[in-house]
Amino acid sequence: MNTRICKLLGIEYPIFQGGMAWVATAELAAAVSNGGGIGFIAAGNAPADVVREQIHKAKSLTDKPFGVNVMMMSPFVEEVMQVIIEEKPAAVATGAGNPGKYIPALKEAGIKVMPVVASVAMAKKMEKDGADAVIAEGTEAGGHIGELTTMVLVPQVADAVEIPVVAAGGIADSRGAVAAFALGADGIQVGTRFICSCECIAHENYKQAVVKAKDRDAVVTGRSTGAPVRALKNKLTREYDRLEKSGASFEEIEALGVGGLRKAFTDGDTQMGSLMAGQSAAMVDKIESCADIIKSYFNGVESVIETINSKLN
Ligand SMILES: Cc1cc2nc3c(=O)[nH]c(=O)nc-3n(C[C@H](O)[C@H](O)[C@H](O)COP(=O)(O)O)c2cc1C
C-alpha cells in the first residue's frame, strides 16, 4: 500500500484507529501501530500527566508511529498540547473543535496534524491553517457526530482540498474501505470495530454489546443540546429521549451523561453506561486481534474490485 497517507506517516496500511475517549488507550493504539496501521491514544478529558503516561506506555509497546487524539473541548487542552509538543508522537488528530492556533507549534515539533472535520468549510479552513491531512467523519460514526453522511461528505471534502483525506464513519469491512477510496479518500479511520479487538481493554460487556448490536441499535441522543452522540440503545439512551422530549433543561440533560462512557468501559454497565458505537456495530460479529482486523480490511480489496468489475461488465 502506498497511498499519500502511508507516505506521510511511514505506515504500511492506510488505516487509522480513531481516537476514542476512554477506549483508545496506549495498549490499543500500540497494537494498531504494530499491526501496520496507526493507532491514536485518546486524550479525551484526561489531565496532561495522564496523557504523558499513556504516551510513555505506547512508546514502550511499539517502535512504530502512533498518534494522540485531542478533544478540543477538554478543560486540559492547553496543557495536553504542551505535553504532546514535548513528547512528539508522529501525529495529532483533533476532535470537537478547531485546533488552528496549535498547528504552527505542533508542526514546528515535527508532528503531523490531522483534524477531524464534518463539513467542507472546516476542511478548507484546516488546510489553510496548515493541517497535513483531514479526517472527514460522517454521521454513521460512534461518539460525537456531525450531520452529513460519509457517502456525501468524503467526495465533497476530497474535491475541496489538496491535502490527503481520511474517511471515517461506518467503514466496517473491505467493501467500506474500497468505497471510501472510490469517494476520493487516501485512507480510512475506524473506531467501532476496534472496540471489539483483543487488545482493547474495554469491559467485556461493552465489547459483547457491540458484537450483538443490530442494524438500528446505534441511536443518537443529545440533538436538542447541540452535542449529538451516537451510542447503542439502552436504558440511558431511553432516559435521554424522555428528558429531551419533556423539555428538560440543558443542565439536566447534560448531567445524565456524566461518567457514562466510564461506566460502560470500566464497569461494564450496559444499562446506564454510554455504549458509544457507530452504525457499523451491526457489522461487527467477533473479537479479533488488531492485526487481523487491519488485514481483513485490505486482504479483501481485490475480491471487492473483482465483484465490481463483474457487475459492471
Ligand atoms: C467510544 C467512542 C469514543 C470516541 N471518542 C472520540 C474522541 O474522543 N475524539 C474523536 O475525535 N473522535 C472520537 N470518536 C470517533 C472515532 O475516532 C472515529 O472517528 C469513529 O468511531 C469512526 O467511525 P466508526 O465508529 O463508524 O468506525 C469516538 C468513537 C467512539 C465509538
The ligand as an SDF file (V2000), in Angstrom:
LIG
                    3D

 31 33  0  0  0  0  0  0  0  0999 V2000
  -16.4360    5.1170   22.0660 C   0  0  0  0  0  0  0  0  0  0  0  0
  -16.0390    6.1750   21.0880 C   0  0  0  0  0  0  0  0  0  0  0  0
  -15.3850    7.3220   21.5490 C   0  0  0  0  0  0  0  0  0  0  0  0
  -14.9510    8.2950   20.6450 C   0  0  0  0  0  0  0  0  0  0  0  0
  -14.2390    9.3700   21.1170 N   0  0  0  0  0  0  0  0  0  0  0  0
  -13.6830   10.2390   20.2420 C   0  0  0  0  0  0  0  0  0  0  0  0
  -12.7990   11.2620   20.7030 C   0  0  0  0  0  0  0  0  0  0  0  0
  -12.5020   11.3820   21.9050 O   0  0  0  0  0  0  0  0  0  0  0  0
  -12.2740   12.1120   19.7670 N   0  0  0  0  0  0  0  0  0  0  0  0
  -12.5610   11.9880   18.4170 C   0  0  0  0  0  0  0  0  0  0  0  0
  -12.0490   12.7870   17.6110 O   0  0  0  0  0  0  0  0  0  0  0  0
  -13.3890   11.0270   17.9590 N   0  0  0  0  0  0  0  0  0  0  0  0
  -13.9270   10.1280   18.8290 C   0  0  0  0  0  0  0  0  0  0  0  0
  -14.6860    9.0870   18.3530 N   0  0  0  0  0  0  0  0  0  0  0  0
  -14.8230    8.8860   16.8740 C   0  0  0  0  0  0  0  0  0  0  0  0
  -13.7220    7.9180   16.3560 C   0  0  0  0  0  0  0  0  0  0  0  0
  -12.4500    8.4780   16.4730 O   0  0  0  0  0  0  0  0  0  0  0  0
  -13.9190    7.5430   14.8740 C   0  0  0  0  0  0  0  0  0  0  0  0
  -13.7940    8.6490   14.0110 O   0  0  0  0  0  0  0  0  0  0  0  0
  -15.2630    6.8900   14.6060 C   0  0  0  0  0  0  0  0  0  0  0  0
  -15.5210    5.9110   15.5860 O   0  0  0  0  0  0  0  0  0  0  0  0
  -15.2570    6.2410   13.2140 C   0  0  0  0  0  0  0  0  0  0  0  0
  -16.4930    5.7080   12.8820 O   0  0  0  0  0  0  0  0  0  0  0  0
  -16.9530    4.2090   13.2490 P   0  0  0  0  0  0  0  0  0  0  0  0
  -17.3210    4.2460   14.6810 O   0  0  0  0  0  0  0  0  0  0  0  0
  -18.1330    4.0090   12.3670 O   0  0  0  0  0  0  0  0  0  0  0  0
  -15.8170    3.2810   12.9440 O   0  0  0  0  0  0  0  0  0  0  0  0
  -15.1930    8.1380   19.2410 C   0  0  0  0  0  0  0  0  0  0  0  0
  -15.8820    6.9940   18.7910 C   0  0  0  0  0  0  0  0  0  0  0  0
  -16.3060    6.0160   19.6860 C   0  0  0  0  0  0  0  0  0  0  0  0
  -17.0020    4.7850   19.1550 C   0  0  0  0  0  0  0  0  0  0  0  0
  1  2  1  0
  2  3  1  0
  2 30  2  0
  3  4  2  0
  4  5  1  0
  4 28  1  0
  5  6  2  0
  6  7  1  0
  6 13  1  0
  7  8  2  0
  7  9  1  0
  9 10  1  0
 10 11  2  0
 10 12  1  0
 12 13  2  0
 13 14  1  0
 14 15  1  0
 14 28  1  0
 15 16  1  0
 16 17  1  0
 16 18  1  0
 18 19  1  0
 18 20  1  0
 20 21  1  0
 20 22  1  0
 22 23  1  0
 23 24  1  0
 24 25  2  0
 24 26  1  0
 24 27  1  0
 28 29  2  0
 29 30  1  0
 30 31  1  0
M  END
$$$$
